[in-house]
């Protein structure tokens, strides 16, 4: 490892361990600091209610699913998927696999059975290369796949929440969502690092008839 990369890694570790949300997650027993991003979005937009069906894409290590279970006092049908292994959570159906593969999508749809989702949420992100254009195209591809999946499984008036990076393809992504949802909103929760181009797109009140 080069001296420059070693220094960068040390700086990242120092920042991580001093992060207020990392400390808060450790103290409160959450699997990741990302729970506070979802909690802050929900505090503003009130996305969750009892007995809903939730799909959590890019779920590992399981913070979002863990928080939703707690938020709804376990009164939720929750399906989680990630390419990485995730430690089990009670009453959460977890599938390990690559979301980009049709066989994995088919298995998730099979697990849903006759259910329609009330919300599809995605915190998926690619492995970051440090090459801006490459990273941007990869994250937008995942967001597009999550969007198309949401079109297929959301019930009427359901919601879609996904992480994206602001950059090439962002504006067109927002534009393409608008015909299918009553509202398309951009959220930058306080728990998102200020310097990051990460934002969350929240599309509310799905018009299923438009997709058909």
Backbone torsions as a table, in degrees:
resi	resn	phi	psi	omega
1	UNK	NA	133.3	-179.8
2	UNK	-67.9	159.5	179.0
3	UNK	-60.9	-39.0	-179.4
4	UNK	-64.8	-45.5	-179.9
5	UNK	-66.5	-38.8	179.0
6	UNK	-63.1	-40.7	178.3
7	UNK	-65.0	-41.4	179.2
8	UNK	-63.3	-41.6	179.5
9	UNK	-65.5	-39.8	179.0
10	UNK	-65.3	-40.4	178.0
11	UNK	-63.4	-42.0	179.6
12	UNK	-62.9	-44.6	-180.0
13	UNK	-63.2	-40.3	178.5
14	UNK	-63.4	-43.8	179.1
15	UNK	-64.6	-42.2	-178.5
16	UNK	-59.6	-48.5	-174.9
17	UNK	-73.2	-17.7	177.2
18	UNK	-96.1	-3.1	-177.1
19	UNK	-65.4	128.9	-177.1
20	UNK	-62.9	-34.4	-179.0
21	UNK	-77.0	-29.9	173.1
22	UNK	-64.1	-45.9	179.1
23	UNK	-63.0	-41.6	-179.2
24	UNK	-64.6	-42.9	179.0
25	UNK	-63.4	-42.7	178.4
26	UNK	-62.7	-41.7	-178.5
27	UNK	-67.3	-38.3	-174.5
28	UNK	-94.2	0.6	173.3
29	UNK	82.0	21.6	177.5
30	UNK	-90.1	154.1	-175.8
31	UNK	-76.6	-21.1	179.9
32	UNK	-157.1	159.9	177.0
33	UNK	-68.6	-17.2	-176.7
34	UNK	-63.2	-19.0	179.9
35	UNK	-59.5	-31.5	-176.5
36	UNK	-74.2	-25.4	173.2
37	UNK	-64.9	-48.8	-179.8
38	UNK	-65.4	-42.4	179.9
39	UNK	-61.3	-40.0	-179.0
40	UNK	-70.9	-36.0	175.6
41	UNK	-66.5	-44.1	179.9
42	UNK	-64.7	-36.1	179.2
43	UNK	-60.8	-31.5	179.9
44	UNK	-86.4	-38.4	-169.2
45	UNK	-112.5	-6.2	175.3
46	UNK	49.7	68.5	-172.6
47	UNK	-89.9	-22.2	-167.4
48	UNK	-113.4	143.7	178.1
49	UNK	-151.2	162.4	-172.9
50	UNK	-62.3	144.9	173.1
51	UNK	67.3	22.9	175.5
52	UNK	-86.0	165.9	174.7
53	UNK	-107.5	123.3	-174.0
54	UNK	-121.1	135.9	173.4
55	UNK	-115.9	125.5	-176.3
56	UNK	-113.2	105.0	-179.5
57	UNK	-95.4	138.9	-174.8
58	UNK	69.0	44.2	-165.9
59	UNK	-75.5	-33.9	-174.0
60	UNK	-60.4	140.1	7.8
61	UNK	-83.7	3.0	173.1
62	UNK	112.6	10.1	-177.1
63	UNK	-60.2	-46.7	-179.0
64	UNK	-63.2	-46.2	178.6
65	UNK	-61.8	-42.1	178.6
66	UNK	-59.6	-45.1	-178.4
67	UNK	-67.1	-42.6	179.8
68	UNK	-62.4	-42.5	177.6
69	UNK	-57.8	-44.1	179.6
70	UNK	-69.2	-42.5	-177.9
71	UNK	-59.7	-37.9	-175.8
72	UNK	-102.7	12.7	178.0
73	UNK	53.2	40.1	177.5
74	UNK	68.1	5.3	177.7
75	UNK	-88.6	72.5	-175.4
76	UNK	-159.5	144.6	169.7
77	UNK	-96.7	111.1	-169.9
78	UNK	-122.8	127.0	179.5
79	UNK	-120.6	127.6	-176.0
80	UNK	-124.1	145.7	-178.9
81	UNK	-141.8	139.0	173.4
82	UNK	-159.4	154.0	176.0
83	UNK	-72.2	-25.6	177.3
84	UNK	-91.0	153.9	175.7
85	UNK	-69.3	141.8	178.5
86	UNK	-123.9	132.2	175.6
87	UNK	-59.2	139.9	-174.8
88	UNK	-59.7	147.0	169.4
89	UNK	-120.6	138.8	-178.4
90	UNK	-56.4	130.9	173.9
91	UNK	62.9	24.6	172.2
92	UNK	-111.5	123.6	176.6
93	UNK	-82.6	113.4	-177.0
94	UNK	-111.2	133.9	173.7
95	UNK	-118.8	128.5	175.5
96	UNK	-98.8	124.4	179.0
97	UNK	171.5	171.4	-178.0
98	UNK	-85.4	116.2	-177.8
99	UNK	-59.3	-21.7	-179.3
100	UNK	-77.0	-8.2	-178.5
101	UNK	-96.9	130.8	-175.9
102	UNK	-61.6	-34.4	-178.9
103	UNK	-62.7	-35.0	178.9
104	UNK	-69.9	-43.1	177.5
105	UNK	-61.7	-42.1	180.0
106	UNK	-62.5	-39.7	179.8
107	UNK	-67.2	-39.3	177.8
108	UNK	-63.9	-42.5	177.7
109	UNK	-64.0	-38.0	176.7
110	UNK	-61.9	-42.1	179.4
111	UNK	-64.7	-33.1	177.8
112	UNK	-64.4	-31.8	-178.1
113	UNK	66.1	-128.6	-178.9
114	UNK	-88.5	1.3	-178.1
115	UNK	-73.8	149.1	164.7
116	UNK	-109.1	148.6	-178.6
117	UNK	-83.0	141.3	172.3
118	UNK	-85.4	-28.8	174.1
119	UNK	-150.1	136.3	168.7
120	UNK	-109.5	122.7	179.9
121	UNK	-124.1	139.2	-175.3
122	UNK	-134.8	122.0	172.3
123	UNK	-111.5	24.6	-178.2
124	UNK	-65.0	142.6	173.4
125	UNK	-149.9	145.3	178.8
126	UNK	-76.9	167.4	168.9
127	UNK	-63.6	126.2	-175.2
128	UNK	-79.1	127.4	180.0
129	UNK	-92.6	-21.1	-173.1
130	UNK	90.1	-6.3	175.9
131	UNK	-96.2	109.7	-167.7
132	UNK	-54.5	-49.0	-176.2
133	UNK	-65.1	-38.7	179.5
134	UNK	-66.6	-47.0	-179.4
135	UNK	-63.0	-40.5	-179.3
136	UNK	-64.6	-43.7	-179.1
137	UNK	-66.3	-34.6	-179.8
138	UNK	-70.6	-42.5	-179.1
139	UNK	-69.6	-34.6	178.3
140	UNK	-69.5	-34.7	176.6
141	UNK	-62.2	-45.1	178.2
142	UNK	-62.6	-40.3	178.5
143	UNK	-64.9	-37.2	178.2
144	UNK	-67.7	-41.4	178.3
145	UNK	-65.1	-40.7	177.9
146	UNK	-63.7	-41.6	178.3
147	UNK	-60.9	-48.4	-178.2
148	UNK	-64.5	-36.7	175.3
149	UNK	-63.8	-42.8	179.0
150	UNK	-60.6	-40.9	177.7
151	UNK	-55.5	-36.2	-175.5
152	UNK	-79.9	-29.4	-169.8
153	UNK	-114.2	-12.0	-179.2
154	UNK	-72.5	143.3	170.4
155	UNK	-79.3	164.4	174.9
156	UNK	-57.6	135.2	-178.7
157	UNK	75.0	7.6	176.5
158	UNK	-72.7	171.7	-176.1
159	UNK	-120.7	156.5	178.3
160	UNK	-133.3	128.2	-180.0
161	UNK	-128.5	126.1	-179.1
162	UNK	-144.1	148.4	175.1
163	UNK	-83.5	137.5	173.2
164	UNK	-140.3	166.9	170.7
165	UNK	-108.4	137.4	175.6
166	UNK	-71.5	131.1	-177.5
167	UNK	159.8	-154.6	-178.8
168	UNK	-56.5	127.4	177.8
169	UNK	91.6	-11.3	-176.4
170	UNK	-65.8	-50.1	-176.8
171	UNK	-62.6	-41.3	-179.8
172	UNK	-68.4	-32.6	177.5
173	UNK	-62.4	-45.9	178.4
174	UNK	-62.2	-44.6	-178.9
175	UNK	-60.4	-39.5	-178.1
176	UNK	-72.3	-23.4	177.7
177	UNK	-76.0	-32.5	-167.4
178	UNK	-57.3	-38.3	-179.3
179	UNK	-65.0	-18.9	-171.8
180	UNK	-103.4	-7.1	-178.2
181	UNK	-135.2	148.6	179.9
182	UNK	-67.7	-37.5	179.2
183	UNK	-133.6	139.8	171.3
184	UNK	-127.6	116.3	-171.5
185	UNK	-121.9	152.4	175.9
186	UNK	-109.2	128.9	179.9
187	UNK	-124.1	133.9	174.8
188	UNK	-124.6	86.2	-177.7
189	UNK	-63.7	154.4	-178.3
190	UNK	-59.3	-29.0	-179.0
191	UNK	-72.7	-14.2	173.0
192	UNK	-74.5	135.2	-178.6
193	UNK	-64.9	135.1	-173.4
194	UNK	-58.0	-40.9	-174.7
195	UNK	-75.0	-13.4	-177.2
196	UNK	-78.9	145.2	175.4
197	UNK	-82.3	3.5	179.1
198	UNK	-64.2	130.4	168.8
199	UNK	-139.2	169.4	176.5
200	UNK	-117.1	132.0	175.0
201	UNK	-95.9	124.3	178.8
202	UNK	-114.8	112.2	178.5
203	UNK	-106.7	120.4	-171.6
204	UNK	-114.6	144.3	172.9
205	UNK	66.2	73.5	-177.2
206	UNK	-66.0	135.3	174.6
207	UNK	-100.3	91.9	-175.1
208	UNK	-61.7	-32.6	-178.0
209	UNK	-65.5	-30.5	179.3
210	UNK	-64.7	-39.0	-179.0
211	UNK	-69.8	-35.2	-179.9
212	UNK	-70.5	NA	NA
